[in-house]
Amino acid sequence: MAEAVKKSARDDVEHREVLIIGAGPAGSVAAQRLAEEGVDVLSIERREIVGNPAQCGECIPNWGEVIAAFDNVEKDPWLRSSFDFPDRVRLARLDWMRVFSPSMKCWGFELDAFSAHRPQFDGMLAERATSAGAEIRVGTALRKVQKQPKLGRELYLTTNGTYTADYIIDASGSLAQVARLRRGKDATFRPSDQIPTIYAQVEGDLPDTFDVFLGAVAPGGYAWIIPKGETANVGLGVAAGKLGEVMLKQYLGEFCQKMDFEVLSWGGGWIPMGGPVKRMVDGNVLAVGDAAGLVMPSNGGGISQAMISAKFAADAILAHRADGVGLEIYEKMVRRSMGKALRISLRSKRLGNAFLGGDLRTEAMMRILGPIGGLKRAMECKRPLWLF
Ligand SMILES: Cc1cc2nc3c(=O)[nH]c(=O)nc-3n(C[C@H](O)[C@H](O)[C@H](O)COP(=O)(O)OP(=O)(O)OC[C@H]3O[C@@H](n4cnc5c(N)ncnc54)[C@H](O)[C@@H]3O)c2cc1C
C-alpha cells in the first residue's frame, strides 16, 4: 500500500526538458527561441492573463536604441527580428525625452522608443512563443522547490502540479522566485536594492514627449510621464526607504493634481536597481531579465535586457544540449553584451544619489550637467562626464 502511494506520487510528477518560471518578456522570448529549435518547453505563469496587471512605465526601446546601448547584438538576426514589433502594440512614438529640473527648466534629447500597453505587448510575445510550439500554463504559481538528493533531482511544486526539468529558467522578475526558494537570503543569486515604484494611467492635457522630473517630487529617484495616445503612464520611483507606500501614492497624487491629470487607475511594482546578480547560473538554473538584476540602475529600464538575456540563456541551453558546452557561457554572453552599460549606469545612479539632494542642490547640479550633455549621457547609460 505504502509503495503504491509512493509510486503514484512519483507518477504525478511531470518531467519537461525546460521549465520556465514566468511569462514576462524574458520568459516568452526564451520559450520562443527554444521551441523553434524543437525543445520541449513549459512556461508557468502565476497570473491568469499574461502581462496583466502591468507593472511598468510601458516605454519600449526600438532596435536602434538597443544596438546603441549594448554590444554583440547588432549582428544577431534572431534578436533583430525579435525586436521587430507589430504596429498594433505601438501606441505612441517616443522620439524625444525632456528632463526637468525642480524649477521646470528642461533639457531635451532624442530617443528611439515607443509606448505600449504591457498586457498587449507581453501577450504578443507569449503568442510568438506558443506559435513556435511552447506551452504556457497561466494561473500556475511556483510555490516550493524540494530537493530529492537520492533521486538526484529537484521538484518544482506549483499551485497546479509538480514538475522536474533538465533545465530551469528563472524569469520570475525582480523577486527571483527560483533563487529565493532554492537559496533563501543568499545575496549571490538575488537582485539587490529593490526600489518601490508607483504609477497611474491618466487622462488630461498630455505631452507628446517622454518627460522626466527630478528633485523633491521623487526623492532619490524621478517622476515620469510617458504618453500612450489617449492616456499616459505617469509614475515615480524613489530611493529605497525614502517614502512609505502611502506617501508614494500621495506624492504621485499631488504630482497628477499639479499637472491637472485625471487618474484612471493605479499600479506599482519593485525595480531591482543594484546591478546584476553575482551569479546568473546555478547548476541547471539560469536567471534572466529582472531575476538576474539586469535593469539599468540609473533609469529603471529592463525590457530589452530581459529579451536579450533570455535569448542568450536559450542559446546556452541549446549549446549544452547539443555539444555539452558549460551553461556558464550564458553569463559570459550577458556580461560581454551589457556588462559595460550596466556598470556605467550603476555608477551614474550612485553619483546621482551623492550629488542630487533637495531641490536646491538638484537644480544646481542639473544646471552644470545639462548644458554639457551630462544628463543625456546618464540617461543613456554612457559616461555622465569625462571625469568618471
Ligand atoms: C513601475 C515600473 C516601471 C517600469 N518601466 C519600465 C519602462 O518604461 N521600460 C522598461 O524597459 N522597463 C521598465 N520597467 C522594468 C521592466 O518592467 C522589467 O525590467 C521587465 O518587465 C523585466 O521582464 P522580466 O520578464 O524579467 O520580468 P517580469 O516582466 O516581471 O515578468 C515576470 C513574470 O513572472 C511571473 N511570476 C512571478 N513569480 C512567479 C511564480 N512564483 N510562479 C509563476 N510565475 C511567476 C510574473 O507574474 C510575471 O509575469 C519598469 C518596472 C516597474 C516596476
The ligand as an SDF file (V2000), in Angstrom:
LIG
                    3D

 53 58  0  0  0  0  0  0  0  0999 V2000
    6.7090   50.6720  -12.2580 C   0  0  0  0  0  0  0  0  0  0  0  0
    7.7300   50.1510  -13.2260 C   0  0  0  0  0  0  0  0  0  0  0  0
    8.0080   50.8620  -14.3780 C   0  0  0  0  0  0  0  0  0  0  0  0
    8.8850   50.3390  -15.3420 C   0  0  0  0  0  0  0  0  0  0  0  0
    9.0290   50.9960  -16.5120 N   0  0  0  0  0  0  0  0  0  0  0  0
    9.7980   50.4590  -17.4980 C   0  0  0  0  0  0  0  0  0  0  0  0
    9.8320   51.0470  -18.7860 C   0  0  0  0  0  0  0  0  0  0  0  0
    9.1280   52.0120  -19.0620 O   0  0  0  0  0  0  0  0  0  0  0  0
   10.6460   50.4850  -19.7170 N   0  0  0  0  0  0  0  0  0  0  0  0
   11.4150   49.3740  -19.4580 C   0  0  0  0  0  0  0  0  0  0  0  0
   12.1580   48.9130  -20.3400 O   0  0  0  0  0  0  0  0  0  0  0  0
   11.3560   48.7860  -18.2430 N   0  0  0  0  0  0  0  0  0  0  0  0
   10.5540   49.2780  -17.2660 C   0  0  0  0  0  0  0  0  0  0  0  0
   10.4580   48.6420  -16.0620 N   0  0  0  0  0  0  0  0  0  0  0  0
   11.1950   47.4040  -15.8520 C   0  0  0  0  0  0  0  0  0  0  0  0
   10.5250   46.2650  -16.6400 C   0  0  0  0  0  0  0  0  0  0  0  0
    9.1660   46.2120  -16.2870 O   0  0  0  0  0  0  0  0  0  0  0  0
   11.2150   44.9410  -16.3520 C   0  0  0  0  0  0  0  0  0  0  0  0
   12.6110   45.1030  -16.4930 O   0  0  0  0  0  0  0  0  0  0  0  0
   10.7490   43.8220  -17.2720 C   0  0  0  0  0  0  0  0  0  0  0  0
    9.3580   43.6050  -17.1410 O   0  0  0  0  0  0  0  0  0  0  0  0
   11.5030   42.5560  -16.9410 C   0  0  0  0  0  0  0  0  0  0  0  0
   10.9560   41.4650  -17.6260 O   0  0  0  0  0  0  0  0  0  0  0  0
   11.0320   40.0080  -16.9770 P   0  0  0  0  0  0  0  0  0  0  0  0
   10.4010   39.0870  -17.9560 O   0  0  0  0  0  0  0  0  0  0  0  0
   12.4020   39.7310  -16.4870 O   0  0  0  0  0  0  0  0  0  0  0  0
   10.1450   40.1080  -15.6480 O   0  0  0  0  0  0  0  0  0  0  0  0
    8.5860   40.4520  -15.4910 P   0  0  0  0  0  0  0  0  0  0  0  0
    8.1030   41.2780  -16.5880 O   0  0  0  0  0  0  0  0  0  0  0  0
    8.4550   40.9560  -14.1010 O   0  0  0  0  0  0  0  0  0  0  0  0
    7.8890   39.0400  -15.6170 O   0  0  0  0  0  0  0  0  0  0  0  0
    7.9790   38.0790  -14.5810 C   0  0  0  0  0  0  0  0  0  0  0  0
    6.7780   37.1770  -14.6800 C   0  0  0  0  0  0  0  0  0  0  0  0
    6.9300   36.1000  -13.7440 O   0  0  0  0  0  0  0  0  0  0  0  0
    5.6710   35.8690  -13.1270 C   0  0  0  0  0  0  0  0  0  0  0  0
    5.9140   35.2350  -11.8230 N   0  0  0  0  0  0  0  0  0  0  0  0
    6.4430   35.8200  -10.7220 C   0  0  0  0  0  0  0  0  0  0  0  0
    6.5020   34.9340   -9.7080 N   0  0  0  0  0  0  0  0  0  0  0  0
    6.0040   33.7640  -10.1960 C   0  0  0  0  0  0  0  0  0  0  0  0
    5.8080   32.4720   -9.6280 C   0  0  0  0  0  0  0  0  0  0  0  0
    6.1140   32.2130   -8.3390 N   0  0  0  0  0  0  0  0  0  0  0  0
    5.2780   31.4960  -10.4140 N   0  0  0  0  0  0  0  0  0  0  0  0
    4.9530   31.7580  -11.7270 C   0  0  0  0  0  0  0  0  0  0  0  0
    5.1070   32.9610  -12.2940 N   0  0  0  0  0  0  0  0  0  0  0  0
    5.6400   33.9560  -11.5450 C   0  0  0  0  0  0  0  0  0  0  0  0
    5.0650   37.2680  -13.0170 C   0  0  0  0  0  0  0  0  0  0  0  0
    3.6590   37.2100  -12.8530 O   0  0  0  0  0  0  0  0  0  0  0  0
    5.4870   37.9000  -14.3290 C   0  0  0  0  0  0  0  0  0  0  0  0
    4.5320   37.7030  -15.3480 O   0  0  0  0  0  0  0  0  0  0  0  0
    9.5690   49.1210  -15.0880 C   0  0  0  0  0  0  0  0  0  0  0  0
    9.3280   48.4180  -13.9020 C   0  0  0  0  0  0  0  0  0  0  0  0
    8.4060   48.9130  -12.9840 C   0  0  0  0  0  0  0  0  0  0  0  0
    8.1230   48.1090  -11.7380 C   0  0  0  0  0  0  0  0  0  0  0  0
  1  2  1  0
  2  3  1  0
  2 52  2  0
  3  4  2  0
  4  5  1  0
  4 50  1  0
  5  6  2  0
  6  7  1  0
  6 13  1  0
  7  8  2  0
  7  9  1  0
  9 10  1  0
 10 11  2  0
 10 12  1  0
 12 13  2  0
 13 14  1  0
 14 15  1  0
 14 50  1  0
 15 16  1  0
 16 17  1  0
 16 18  1  0
 18 19  1  0
 18 20  1  0
 20 21  1  0
 20 22  1  0
 22 23  1  0
 23 24  1  0
 24 25  2  0
 24 26  1  0
 24 27  1  0
 27 28  1  0
 28 29  2  0
 28 30  1  0
 28 31  1  0
 31 32  1  0
 32 33  1  0
 33 34  1  0
 33 48  1  0
 34 35  1  0
 35 36  1  0
 35 46  1  0
 36 37  1  0
 36 45  1  0
 37 38  2  0
 38 39  1  0
 39 40  1  0
 39 45  2  0
 40 41  1  0
 40 42  2  0
 42 43  1  0
 43 44  2  0
 44 45  1  0
 46 47  1  0
 46 48  1  0
 48 49  1  0
 50 51  2  0
 51 52  1  0
 52 53  1  0
M  END
$$$$
